[in-house]
Amino acid sequence: MTSSDRSQAVDVKRTYEVRTYGCQMNVHDSERLSGLLEDAGYVRAPEGADGDADVVVFNTCAVRENADNKLYGNLGRLAPRKTERPGMQIAVGGCLAQKDRDTIVKRAPWVDVVFGTHNIGKLPVLLERARVQEEAQVEIAESLEAFPSTLPTRRESAYAAWVSISVGCNNTCTFCIVPALRGKEKDRRPGDILAEVEALVAEGVSEITLLGQNVNAYGSDIGDREAFGKLLRACGRVEGLERVRFTSPHPRDFTDDVIAAMAETPNVMPQLHMPLQSGSDTVLKAMRRSYRQERFLGIIEKVRAAIPHAAISTDIIVGFPGETEEDFEQTLHVVREARFAQAFTFQYSKRPGTPAAEMDGQIPKEVVQERYERLVALQEEISWDENKKQVGRTLEVMVAEGEGRKDDATRRLSGRAPDNRLVHFTRPDEAVRPGDVVTVEITYAAPHHLLAEGPVTAVRRTRAGDAWERRTTAQAPAPSGVLLGLPQIGVPAPLPPAANGCAVN
């Protein structure tokens, strides 16, 4: 954003609400959109505003078959409210905006602003222009105007943060429209990434997650195939940084030097999310995935040999066009062999604009559903068995905010173990804050969480807890332009890679 754009801040404290759909990249962008609006003088609407704000922003996803129906349904519900509220504005950004462009204003003429994935920094000036000119503003950039981390932010967490290391994707998976909407991969300079990490740590952040559409391909844009492993090791040298995670990698680019960096860098957590998508070589070829079953299982074996306690999770698509029962059995075979701690499982749905949407052999819904239920049942059994292996272990748990929905009723607190498993533990006598670390012994395992029912054996108050306390008592300084947050990965709860959006890898 230029200095002249920034000068066009609103004169009064108008409220805003940002609604986010889709993947981690959209969550990351939404923190930037909030930061931009606050930098321009807007204030966040109270929780549960549900459209009762002066500006409502939809940050959209385009990878589901009914994504546009969901958007237009939500826009339709806001139309009468906008009529009743003079001066209210509605903006639509993200992947669906990048894809549909002028269609949005034609179908919902009460929308004031449409912007794309490459020019989120223009939102405040587009809102002001729409207000002054009293007509919709549609501006879609074809290439990235500014790397997101150069924009202001409103981080959701005081103690955990995203650090974006690249944007875009060079893969051509037939089920995914992301490369067409996000563009080719563009890497940040290592020095810029580390400067952001150091700034975050200076603010009190103790856990960061390196973020990219294909995070371990980092370096392809700058000509260094070992750049990602080097970056992990460099993060290990940042004093005060306790936990490093990354999402999401691609099996094609997962090299031995990355495994070594994970194993040899103490603050890189023993956790790996490695998308499988299918266990069938035939289906993987149709998906245009550049690995096969043997390669995938080989990576898992190497990671387990180097990091025995690593928790490995994955993404799996059931019912891809042409998938036979034999193909599906190959997926079940890989699940049994890999023994994932967790799997994000999805029934294939057509993504408009992708090659897979036009393929022959679309699987009947009832067949997909039956296979999906078998896969979920198998993974639930494995997840429970793997969690039972944690019983009796003593773990350091980073206290989280808002993880346990029943914490008040059960007199417990919740947090994340180093391998990212969710742990509910007995509330200690002394006060602990989100970002602090407790030592507990695991006494019980369920498929999706662990319990530590005995007393907490140690409490370590941290700079991250101090940062949380400063924020909650309104004493924290305003975040600087390089900060960005981690709403749901690691601490707090992990965002399913494609629960409402794209399993991009």
Helices and strands as residue ranges (DSSP letters): H 3-7, E 15-20, H 24-39, E 43-44, E 55-60, H 67-84, E 89-94, H 95-100, H 102-107, E 113-115, G 120-122, H 123-133, E 137-139, G 148-150, E 160-164, E 166-167, H 178-182, E 186-187, H 190-203, E 207-211, G 215-217, H 227-235, E 243-247, G 251-253, H 256-264, E 271-273, H 281-286, H 293-306, E 311-318, H 325-338, E 342-347, G 355-358, H 365-388, E 394-399, H 407-410, E 412-416, E 422-426, E 437-441, E 444-445, E 450-452, E 458-460, H 463-472
